[in-house]
Amino acid sequence: MGLFHMYLEQWIIVLSLLGGVVFGLAAAFFRIRRLRLAMPAVLLFLVSVYEIRMDRWEKTVTAPIRLDIFVEIPLMILFLIFGTWQMFLCSKRKKL
């Protein structure tokens, strides 16, 4: 229960860091689509850094209203889908 009992912001940080690491490693190993795999990796790392900074800011405010999450979550999902799609295309090309 401890692993799944995280706040939404913590899930955003974990998923964006995990996606950034996976896509970064894939960009290092797949030479064909290196730029297209590095782009979602860097963007996901930026999302995680932004979320960590917002988490620190949130503690300094009395009643934080986080409307940026409505943009942040769809962007993170879009970056994860794009990176996964590029990894699928790389593995498909390697078989050919």
PDB file as gemmi writes it, atoms N, CA and C in Angstrom:
CRYST1    1.000    1.000    1.000  90.00  90.00  90.00 P 1                      
ATOM      1  N   MET A   1       0.814  -1.194   0.000  1.00  0.00           N  
ATOM      2  CA  MET A   1       0.000   0.000   0.000  1.00  0.00           C  
ATOM      3  C   MET A   1       0.857   1.257   0.000  1.00  0.00           C  
ATOM      4  N   GLY A   2       2.076   1.161   0.501  1.00  0.00           N  
ATOM      5  CA  GLY A   2       2.936   2.336   0.579  1.00  0.00           C  
ATOM      6  C   GLY A   2       3.363   2.860  -0.783  1.00  0.00           C  
ATOM      7  N   LEU A   3       3.587   1.943  -1.733  1.00  0.00           N  
ATOM      8  CA  LEU A   3       4.016   2.365  -3.063  1.00  0.00           C  
ATOM      9  C   LEU A   3       2.911   3.077  -3.818  1.00  0.00           C  
ATOM     10  N   PHE A   4       1.696   2.610  -3.683  1.00  0.00           N  
ATOM     11  CA  PHE A   4       0.598   3.188  -4.441  1.00  0.00           C  
ATOM     12  C   PHE A   4      -0.080   4.341  -3.723  1.00  0.00           C  
ATOM     13  N   HIS A   5       0.350   4.625  -2.500  1.00  0.00           N  
ATOM     14  CA  HIS A   5      -0.227   5.741  -1.756  1.00  0.00           C  
ATOM     15  C   HIS A   5       0.661   6.973  -1.928  1.00  0.00           C  
ATOM     16  N   MET A   6       0.633   7.527  -3.142  1.00  0.00           N  
ATOM     17  CA  MET A   6       1.397   8.726  -3.438  1.00  0.00           C  
ATOM     18  C   MET A   6       0.434   9.780  -3.960  1.00  0.00           C  
ATOM     19  N   TYR A   7       0.839  11.027  -3.785  1.00  0.00           N  
ATOM     20  CA  TYR A   7       0.042  12.121  -4.313  1.00  0.00           C  
ATOM     21  C   TYR A   7       0.239  12.211  -5.822  1.00  0.00           C  
ATOM     22  N   LEU A   8      -0.656  12.933  -6.485  1.00  0.00           N  
ATOM     23  CA  LEU A   8      -0.602  13.070  -7.934  1.00  0.00           C  
ATOM     24  C   LEU A   8       0.728  13.683  -8.383  1.00  0.00           C  
ATOM     25  N   GLU A   9       1.194  14.662  -7.657  1.00  0.00           N  
ATOM     26  CA  GLU A   9       2.457  15.304  -8.019  1.00  0.00           C  
ATOM     27  C   GLU A   9       3.619  14.323  -7.950  1.00  0.00           C  
ATOM     28  N   GLN A  10       3.596  13.418  -6.973  1.00  0.00           N  
ATOM     29  CA  GLN A  10       4.665  12.430  -6.859  1.00  0.00           C  
ATOM     30  C   GLN A  10       4.613  11.431  -8.010  1.00  0.00           C  
ATOM     31  N   TRP A  11       3.402  11.059  -8.449  1.00  0.00           N  
ATOM     32  CA  TRP A  11       3.273  10.179  -9.599  1.00  0.00           C  
ATOM     33  C   TRP A  11       3.810  10.845 -10.858  1.00  0.00           C  
ATOM     34  N   ILE A  12       3.547  12.140 -11.003  1.00  0.00           N  
ATOM     35  CA  ILE A  12       4.054  12.874 -12.170  1.00  0.00           C  
ATOM     36  C   ILE A  12       5.573  12.852 -12.179  1.00  0.00           C  
ATOM     37  N   ILE A  13       6.181  13.082 -11.020  1.00  0.00           N  
ATOM     38  CA  ILE A  13       7.643  13.085 -10.936  1.00  0.00           C  
ATOM     39  C   ILE A  13       8.205  11.704 -11.255  1.00  0.00           C  
ATOM     40  N   VAL A  14       7.635  10.665 -10.658  1.00  0.00           N  
ATOM     41  CA  VAL A  14       8.145   9.307 -10.865  1.00  0.00           C  
ATOM     42  C   VAL A  14       7.997   8.880 -12.322  1.00  0.00           C  
ATOM     43  N   LEU A  15       6.823   9.088 -12.903  1.00  0.00           N  
ATOM     44  CA  LEU A  15       6.599   8.668 -14.291  1.00  0.00           C  
ATOM     45  C   LEU A  15       7.451   9.461 -15.275  1.00  0.00           C  
ATOM     46  N   SER A  16       7.614  10.751 -15.038  1.00  0.00           N  
ATOM     47  CA  SER A  16       8.423  11.537 -15.970  1.00  0.00           C  
ATOM     48  C   SER A  16       9.910  11.194 -15.841  1.00  0.00           C  
ATOM     49  N   LEU A  17      10.389  10.940 -14.625  1.00  0.00           N  
ATOM     50  CA  LEU A  17      11.790  10.523 -14.477  1.00  0.00           C  
ATOM     51  C   LEU A  17      12.027   9.146 -15.079  1.00  0.00           C  
ATOM     52  N   LEU A  18      11.110   8.231 -14.841  1.00  0.00           N  
ATOM     53  CA  LEU A  18      11.244   6.887 -15.391  1.00  0.00           C  
ATOM     54  C   LEU A  18      11.205   6.912 -16.923  1.00  0.00           C  
ATOM     55  N   GLY A  19      10.270   7.664 -17.485  1.00  0.00           N  
ATOM     56  CA  GLY A  19      10.212   7.792 -18.939  1.00  0.00           C  
ATOM     57  C   GLY A  19      11.450   8.469 -19.501  1.00  0.00           C  
ATOM     58  N   GLY A  20      11.940   9.483 -18.816  1.00  0.00           N  
ATOM     59  CA  GLY A  20      13.145  10.158 -19.275  1.00  0.00           C  
ATOM     60  C   GLY A  20      14.357   9.240 -19.290  1.00  0.00           C  
ATOM     61  N   VAL A  21      14.486   8.407 -18.256  1.00  0.00           N  
ATOM     62  CA  VAL A  21      15.609   7.468 -18.205  1.00  0.00           C  
ATOM     63  C   VAL A  21      15.481   6.412 -19.293  1.00  0.00           C  
ATOM     64  N   VAL A  22      14.288   5.854 -19.471  1.00  0.00           N  
ATOM     65  CA  VAL A  22      14.086   4.812 -20.484  1.00  0.00           C  
ATOM     66  C   VAL A  22      14.335   5.364 -21.889  1.00  0.00           C  
ATOM     67  N   PHE A  23      13.778   6.526 -22.182  1.00  0.00           N  
ATOM     68  CA  PHE A  23      13.965   7.095 -23.519  1.00  0.00           C  
ATOM     69  C   PHE A  23      15.400   7.592 -23.724  1.00  0.00           C  
ATOM     70  N   GLY A  24      16.040   8.042 -22.657  1.00  0.00           N  
ATOM     71  CA  GLY A  24      17.442   8.446 -22.769  1.00  0.00           C  
ATOM     72  C   GLY A  24      18.341   7.264 -23.068  1.00  0.00           C  
ATOM     73  N   LEU A  25      18.091   6.139 -22.396  1.00  0.00           N  
ATOM     74  CA  LEU A  25      18.873   4.930 -22.690  1.00  0.00           C  
ATOM     75  C   LEU A  25      18.588   4.411 -24.088  1.00  0.00           C  
ATOM     76  N   ALA A  26      17.339   4.483 -24.503  1.00  0.00           N  
ATOM     77  CA  ALA A  26      16.997   4.049 -25.858  1.00  0.00           C  
ATOM     78  C   ALA A  26      17.665   4.948 -26.894  1.00  0.00           C  
ATOM     79  N   ALA A  27      17.754   6.240 -26.608  1.00  0.00           N  
ATOM     80  CA  ALA A  27      18.428   7.156 -27.538  1.00  0.00           C  
ATOM     81  C   ALA A  27      19.916   6.840 -27.621  1.00  0.00           C  
ATOM     82  N   ALA A  28      20.487   6.354 -26.532  1.00  0.00           N  
ATOM     83  CA  ALA A  28      21.906   6.001 -26.550  1.00  0.00           C  
ATOM     84  C   ALA A  28      22.159   4.725 -27.344  1.00  0.00           C  
ATOM     85  N   PHE A  29      21.201   3.799 -27.327  1.00  0.00           N  
ATOM     86  CA  PHE A  29      21.410   2.518 -27.990  1.00  0.00           C  
ATOM     87  C   PHE A  29      20.892   2.462 -29.425  1.00  0.00           C  
ATOM     88  N   PHE A  30      19.825   3.178 -29.739  1.00  0.00           N  
ATOM     89  CA  PHE A  30      19.272   3.177 -31.094  1.00  0.00           C  
ATOM     90  C   PHE A  30      19.808   4.391 -31.844  1.00  0.00           C  
ATOM     91  N   ARG A  31      20.654   4.146 -32.816  1.00  0.00           N  
ATOM     92  CA  ARG A  31      21.254   5.256 -33.553  1.00  0.00           C  
ATOM     93  C   ARG A  31      20.311   5.820 -34.605  1.00  0.00           C  
ATOM     94  N   ILE A  32      19.320   5.029 -35.011  1.00  0.00           N  
ATOM     95  CA  ILE A  32      18.441   5.423 -36.114  1.00  0.00           C  
ATOM     96  C   ILE A  32      17.604   6.640 -35.740  1.00  0.00           C  
ATOM     97  N   ARG A  33      16.965   6.593 -34.597  1.00  0.00           N  
ATOM     98  CA  ARG A  33      16.051   7.665 -34.175  1.00  0.00           C  
ATOM     99  C   ARG A  33      16.550   8.343 -32.908  1.00  0.00           C  
ATOM    100  N   ARG A  34      17.818   8.642 -32.865  1.00  0.00           N  
ATOM    101  CA  ARG A  34      18.414   9.193 -31.651  1.00  0.00           C  
ATOM    102  C   ARG A  34      17.780  10.523 -31.246  1.00  0.00           C  
ATOM    103  N   LEU A  35      17.596  11.433 -32.187  1.00  0.00           N  
ATOM    104  CA  LEU A  35      17.023  12.741 -31.860  1.00  0.00           C  
ATOM    105  C   LEU A  35      15.563  12.608 -31.435  1.00  0.00           C  
ATOM    106  N   ARG A  36      14.829  11.753 -32.114  1.00  0.00           N  
ATOM    107  CA  ARG A  36      13.405  11.584 -31.798  1.00  0.00           C  
ATOM    108  C   ARG A  36      13.190  10.851 -30.482  1.00  0.00           C  
ATOM    109  N   LEU A  37      14.185  10.136 -29.993  1.00  0.00           N  
ATOM    110  CA  LEU A  37      14.087   9.519 -28.670  1.00  0.00           C  
ATOM    111  C   LEU A  37      14.647  10.437 -27.587  1.00  0.00           C  
ATOM    112  N   ALA A  38      15.623  11.244 -27.947  1.00  0.00           N  
ATOM    113  CA  ALA A  38      16.209  12.158 -26.960  1.00  0.00           C  
ATOM    114  C   ALA A  38      15.260  13.311 -26.634  1.00  0.00           C  
ATOM    115  N   MET A  39      14.448  13.705 -27.611  1.00  0.00           N  
ATOM    116  CA  MET A  39      13.532  14.821 -27.391  1.00  0.00           C  
ATOM    117  C   MET A  39      12.522  14.533 -26.271  1.00  0.00           C  
ATOM    118  N   PRO A  40      11.788  13.389 -26.284  1.00  0.00           N  
ATOM    119  CA  PRO A  40      10.878  13.150 -25.158  1.00  0.00           C  
ATOM    120  C   PRO A  40      11.621  12.917 -23.846  1.00  0.00           C  
ATOM    121  N   ALA A  41      12.849  12.382 -23.905  1.00  0.00           N  
ATOM    122  CA  ALA A  41      13.618  12.179 -22.675  1.00  0.00           C  
ATOM    123  C   ALA A  41      13.931  13.519 -22.017  1.00  0.00           C  
ATOM    124  N   VAL A  42      14.403  14.469 -22.795  1.00  0.00           N  
ATOM    125  CA  VAL A  42      14.737  15.789 -22.249  1.00  0.00           C  
ATOM    126  C   VAL A  42      13.474  16.501 -21.764  1.00  0.00           C  
ATOM    127  N   LEU A  43      12.407  16.424 -22.539  1.00  0.00           N  
ATOM    128  CA  LEU A  43      11.166  17.093 -22.138  1.00  0.00           C  
ATOM    129  C   LEU A  43      10.574  16.482 -20.868  1.00  0.00           C  
ATOM    130  N   LEU A  44      10.682  15.172 -20.711  1.00  0.00           N  
ATOM    131  CA  LEU A  44      10.187  14.545 -19.483  1.00  0.00           C  
ATOM    132  C   LEU A  44      11.051  14.912 -18.284  1.00  0.00           C  
ATOM    133  N   PHE A  45      12.363  15.040 -18.486  1.00  0.00           N  
ATOM    134  CA  PHE A  45      13.219  15.511 -17.395  1.00  0.00           C  
ATOM    135  C   PHE A  45      12.850  16.950 -17.007  1.00  0.00           C  
ATOM    136  N   LEU A  46      12.546  17.777 -17.996  1.00  0.00           N  
ATOM    137  CA  LEU A  46      12.129  19.147 -17.699  1.00  0.00           C  
ATOM    138  C   LEU A  46      10.804  19.180 -16.940  1.00  0.00           C  
ATOM    139  N   VAL A  47       9.881  18.302 -17.289  1.00  0.00           N  
ATOM    140  CA  VAL A  47       8.607  18.219 -16.561  1.00  0.00           C  
ATOM    141  C   VAL A  47       8.862  17.827 -15.105  1.00  0.00           C  
ATOM    142  N   SER A  48       9.759  16.875 -14.890  1.00  0.00           N  
ATOM    143  CA  SER A  48      10.030  16.455 -13.512  1.00  0.00           C  
ATOM    144  C   SER A  48      10.720  17.551 -12.713  1.00  0.00           C  
ATOM    145  N   VAL A  49      11.635  18.287 -13.329  1.00  0.00           N  
ATOM    146  CA  VAL A  49      12.291  19.404 -12.630  1.00  0.00           C  
ATOM    147  C   VAL A  49      11.266  20.489 -12.304  1.00  0.00           C  
ATOM    148  N   TYR A  50      10.400  20.795 -13.244  1.00  0.00           N  
ATOM    149  CA  TYR A  50       9.354  21.790 -13.016  1.00  0.00           C  
ATOM    150  C   TYR A  50       8.430  21.350 -11.876  1.00  0.00           C  
ATOM    151  N   GLU A  51       8.068  20.083 -11.862  1.00  0.00           N  
ATOM    152  CA  GLU A  51       7.162  19.592 -10.827  1.00  0.00           C  
ATOM    153  C   GLU A  51       7.827  19.612  -9.447  1.00  0.00           C  
ATOM    154  N   ILE A  52       9.106  19.308  -9.389  1.00  0.00           N  
ATOM    155  CA  ILE A  52       9.828  19.383  -8.110  1.00  0.00           C  
ATOM    156  C   ILE A  52       9.873  20.820  -7.614  1.00  0.00           C  
ATOM    157  N   ARG A  53      10.129  21.768  -8.518  1.00  0.00           N  
ATOM    158  CA  ARG A  53      10.140  23.184  -8.131  1.00  0.00           C  
ATOM    159  C   ARG A  53       8.763  23.652  -7.674  1.00  0.00           C  
ATOM    160  N   MET A  54       7.703  23.197  -8.355  1.00  0.00           N  
ATOM    161  CA  MET A  54       6.356  23.576  -7.950  1.00  0.00           C  
ATOM    162  C   MET A  54       5.981  22.945  -6.611  1.00  0.00           C  
ATOM    163  N   ASP A  55       6.492  21.763  -6.335  1.00  0.00           N  
ATOM    164  CA  ASP A  55       6.234  21.123  -5.049  1.00  0.00           C  
ATOM    165  C   ASP A  55       6.870  21.925  -3.918  1.00  0.00           C  
ATOM    166  N   ARG A  56       8.053  22.426  -4.154  1.00  0.00           N  
ATOM    167  CA  ARG A  56       8.706  23.286  -3.146  1.00  0.00           C  
ATOM    168  C   ARG A  56       7.957  24.604  -2.983  1.00  0.00           C  
ATOM    169  N   TRP A  57       7.488  25.180  -4.082  1.00  0.00           N  
ATOM    170  CA  TRP A  57       6.735  26.429  -4.007  1.00  0.00           C  
ATOM    171  C   TRP A  57       5.418  26.226  -3.279  1.00  0.00           C  
ATOM    172  N   GLU A  58       4.805  25.072  -3.514  1.00  0.00           N  
ATOM    173  CA  GLU A  58       3.510  24.766  -2.917  1.00  0.00           C  
ATOM    174  C   GLU A  58       3.554  24.823  -1.388  1.00  0.00           C  
ATOM    175  N   LYS A  59       4.688  24.498  -0.818  1.00  0.00           N  
ATOM    176  CA  LYS A  59       4.823  24.490   0.640  1.00  0.00           C  
ATOM    177  C   LYS A  59       4.972  25.882   1.228  1.00  0.00           C  
ATOM    178  N   THR A  60       5.268  26.872   0.396  1.00  0.00           N  
ATOM    179  CA  THR A  60       5.444  28.237   0.901  1.00  0.00           C  
ATOM    180  C   THR A  60       4.166  29.059   0.829  1.00  0.00           C  
ATOM    181  N   VAL A  61       3.130  28.525   0.197  1.00  0.00           N  
ATOM    182  CA  VAL A  61       1.883  29.251  -0.021  1.00  0.00           C  
ATOM    183  C   VAL A  61       0.801  28.662   0.891  1.00  0.00           C  
ATOM    184  N   THR A  62      -0.102  29.510   1.339  1.00  0.00           N  
ATOM    185  CA  THR A  62      -1.162  29.053   2.235  1.00  0.00           C  
ATOM    186  C   THR A  62      -2.160  28.141   1.529  1.00  0.00           C  
ATOM    187  N   ALA A  63      -2.681  28.537   0.396  1.00  0.00           N  
ATOM    188  CA  ALA A  63      -3.667  27.737  -0.340  1.00  0.00           C  
ATOM    189  C   ALA A  63      -3.276  27.664  -1.812  1.00  0.00           C  
ATOM    190  N   PRO A  64      -2.367  26.749  -2.167  1.00  0.00           N  
ATOM    191  CA  PRO A  64      -1.932  26.672  -3.567  1.00  0.00           C  
ATOM    192  C   PRO A  64      -3.024  26.070  -4.455  1.00  0.00           C  
ATOM    193  N   ILE A  65      -3.282  26.722  -5.548  1.00  0.00           N  
ATOM    194  CA  ILE A  65      -4.226  26.214  -6.538  1.00  0.00           C  
ATOM    195  C   ILE A  65      -3.409  25.892  -7.787  1.00  0.00           C  
ATOM    196  N   ARG A  66      -3.284  24.614  -8.080  1.00  0.00           N  
ATOM    197  CA  ARG A  66      -2.409  24.148  -9.147  1.00  0.00           C  
ATOM    198  C   ARG A  66      -3.185  23.913 -10.435  1.00  0.00           C  
ATOM    199  N   LEU A  67      -3.404  24.960 -11.198  1.00  0.00           N  
ATOM    200  CA  LEU A  67      -4.080  24.821 -12.485  1.00  0.00           C  
ATOM    201  C   LEU A  67      -3.134  24.346 -13.577  1.00  0.00           C  
ATOM    202  N   ASP A  68      -1.829  24.430 -13.315  1.00  0.00           N  
ATOM    203  CA  ASP A  68      -0.855  23.994 -14.316  1.00  0.00           C  
ATOM    204  C   ASP A  68      -0.887  22.483 -14.527  1.00  0.00           C  
ATOM    205  N   ILE A  69      -1.445  21.743 -13.589  1.00  0.00           N  
ATOM    206  CA  ILE A  69      -1.513  20.290 -13.736  1.00  0.00           C  
ATOM    207  C   ILE A  69      -2.423  19.903 -14.902  1.00  0.00           C  
ATOM    208  N   PHE A  70      -3.399  20.736 -15.210  1.00  0.00           N  
ATOM    209  CA  PHE A  70      -4.284  20.447 -16.341  1.00  0.00           C  
ATOM    210  C   PHE A  70      -3.545  20.497 -17.674  1.00  0.00           C  
ATOM    211  N   VAL A  71      -2.429  21.175 -17.718  1.00  0.00           N  
ATOM    212  CA  VAL A  71      -1.592  21.206 -18.924  1.00  0.00           C  
ATOM    213  C   VAL A  71      -0.460  20.198 -18.793  1.00  0.00           C  
ATOM    214  N   GLU A  72       0.050  20.061 -17.601  1.00  0.00           N  
ATOM    215  CA  GLU A  72       1.220  19.223 -17.357  1.00  0.00           C  
ATOM    216  C   GLU A  72       0.942  17.730 -17.588  1.00  0.00           C  
ATOM    217  N   ILE A  73      -0.185  17.248 -17.120  1.00  0.00           N  
ATOM    218  CA  ILE A  73      -0.499  15.822 -17.258  1.00  0.00           C  
ATOM    219  C   ILE A  73      -0.708  15.429 -18.724  1.00  0.00           C  
ATOM    220  N   PRO A  74      -1.504  16.167 -19.517  1.00  0.00           N  
ATOM    221  CA  PRO A  74      -1.613  15.782 -20.938  1.00  0.00           C  
ATOM    222  C   PRO A  74      -0.283  15.866 -21.690  1.00  0.00           C  
ATOM    223  N   LEU A  75       0.547  16.853 -21.362  1.00  0.00           N  
ATOM    224  CA  LEU A  75       1.858  16.935 -22.013  1.00  0.00           C  
ATOM    225  C   LEU A  75       2.720  15.735 -21.657  1.00  0.00           C  
ATOM    226  N   MET A  76       2.716  15.346 -20.392  1.00  0.00           N  
ATOM    227  CA  MET A  76       3.505  14.197 -19.969  1.00  0.00           C  
ATOM    228  C   MET A  76       3.018  12.930 -20.679  1.00  0.00           C  
ATOM    229  N   ILE A  77       1.708  12.757 -20.764  1.00  0.00           N  
ATOM    230  CA  ILE A  77       1.158  11.587 -21.452  1.00  0.00           C  
ATOM    231  C   ILE A  77       1.532  11.614 -22.929  1.00  0.00           C  
ATOM    232  N   LEU A  78       1.474  12.781 -23.545  1.00  0.00           N  
ATOM    233  CA  LEU A  78       1.852  12.924 -24.947  1.00  0.00           C  
ATOM    234  C   LEU A  78       3.323  12.566 -25.166  1.00  0.00           C  
ATOM    235  N   PHE A  79       4.213  13.048 -24.288  1.00  0.00           N  
ATOM    236  CA  PHE A  79       5.639  12.729 -24.401  1.00  0.00           C  
ATOM    237  C   PHE A  79       5.881  11.234 -24.211  1.00  0.00           C  
ATOM    238  N   LEU A  80       5.174  10.603 -23.256  1.00  0.00           N  
ATOM    239  CA  LEU A  80       5.329   9.167 -23.039  1.00  0.00           C  
ATOM    240  C   LEU A  80       4.846   8.366 -24.244  1.00  0.00           C  
ATOM    241  N   ILE A  81       3.738   8.761 -24.826  1.00  0.00           N  
ATOM    242  CA  ILE A  81       3.216   8.060 -26.005  1.00  0.00           C  
ATOM    243  C   ILE A  81       4.157   8.235 -27.193  1.00  0.00           C  
ATOM    244  N   PHE A  82       4.654   9.453 -27.401  1.00  0.00           N  
ATOM    245  CA  PHE A  82       5.562   9.711 -28.528  1.00  0.00           C  
ATOM    246  C   PHE A  82       6.853   8.913 -28.379  1.00  0.00           C  
ATOM    247  N   GLY A  83       7.416   8.899 -27.175  1.00  0.00           N  
ATOM    248  CA  GLY A  83       8.648   8.137 -26.950  1.00  0.00           C  
ATOM    249  C   GLY A  83       8.455   6.647 -27.115  1.00  0.00           C  
ATOM    250  N   THR A  84       7.329   6.134 -26.632  1.00  0.00           N  
ATOM    251  CA  THR A  84       7.032   4.712 -26.788  1.00  0.00           C  
ATOM    252  C   THR A  84       6.844   4.357 -28.259  1.00  0.00           C  
ATOM    253  N   TRP A  85       6.179   5.235 -28.981  1.00  0.00           N  
ATOM    254  CA  TRP A  85       5.979   5.021 -30.417  1.00  0.00           C  
ATOM    255  C   TRP A  85       7.320   4.998 -31.157  1.00  0.00           C  
ATOM    256  N   GLN A  86       8.218   5.896 -30.808  1.00  0.00           N  
ATOM    257  CA  GLN A  86       9.529   5.929 -31.454  1.00  0.00           C  
ATOM    258  C   GLN A  86      10.342   4.681 -31.116  1.00  0.00           C  
ATOM    259  N   MET A  87      10.241   4.205 -29.857  1.00  0.00           N  
ATOM    260  CA  MET A  87      10.943   2.972 -29.496  1.00  0.00           C  
ATOM    261  C   MET A  87      10.384   1.785 -30.280  1.00  0.00           C  
ATOM    262  N   PHE A  88       9.068   1.751 -30.463  1.00  0.00           N  
ATOM    263  CA  PHE A  88       8.445   0.683 -31.244  1.00  0.00           C  
ATOM    264  C   PHE A  88       8.933   0.724 -32.684  1.00  0.00           C  
ATOM    265  N   LEU A  89       9.024   1.921 -33.261  1.00  0.00           N  
ATOM    266  CA  LEU A  89       9.510   2.033 -34.639  1.00  0.00           C  
ATOM    267  C   LEU A  89      10.972   1.623 -34.754  1.00  0.00           C  
ATOM    268  N   CYS A  90      11.770   1.934 -33.726  1.00  0.00           N  
ATOM    269  CA  CYS A  90      13.185   1.531 -33.748  1.00  0.00           C  
ATOM    270  C   CYS A  90      13.328   0.015 -33.684  1.00  0.00           C  
ATOM    271  N   SER A  91      12.564  -0.619 -32.808  1.00  0.00           N  
ATOM    272  CA  SER A  91      12.666  -2.061 -32.705  1.00  0.00           C  
ATOM    273  C   SER A  91      12.125  -2.750 -33.965  1.00  0.00           C  
ATOM    274  N   LYS A  92      11.132  -2.155 -34.592  1.00  0.00           N  
ATOM    275  CA  LYS A  92      10.569  -2.709 -35.819  1.00  0.00           C  
ATOM    276  C   LYS A  92      11.576  -2.597 -36.956  1.00  0.00           C  
ATOM    277  N   ARG A  93      12.302  -1.492 -37.025  1.00  0.00           N  
ATOM    278  CA  ARG A  93      13.301  -1.303 -38.091  1.00  0.00           C  
ATOM    279  C   ARG A  93      14.505  -2.196 -37.889  1.00  0.00           C  
ATOM    280  N   LYS A  94      14.842  -2.461 -36.619  1.00  0.00           N  
ATOM    281  CA  LYS A  94      16.002  -3.293 -36.354  1.00  0.00           C  
ATOM    282  C   LYS A  94      15.764  -4.736 -36.809  1.00  0.00           C  
ATOM    283  N   LYS A  95      14.498  -5.176 -36.768  1.00  0.00           N  
ATOM    284  CA  LYS A  95      14.178  -6.525 -37.214  1.00  0.00           C  
ATOM    285  C   LYS A  95      14.266  -6.649 -38.727  1.00  0.00           C  
ATOM    286  N   LEU A  96      14.055  -5.548 -39.442  1.00  0.00           N  
ATOM    287  CA  LEU A  96      14.084  -5.596 -40.912  1.00  0.00           C  
ATOM    288  C   LEU A  96      15.463  -5.719 -41.419  1.00  0.00           C  
TER     289      LEU A  96                                                      
END                                                                             
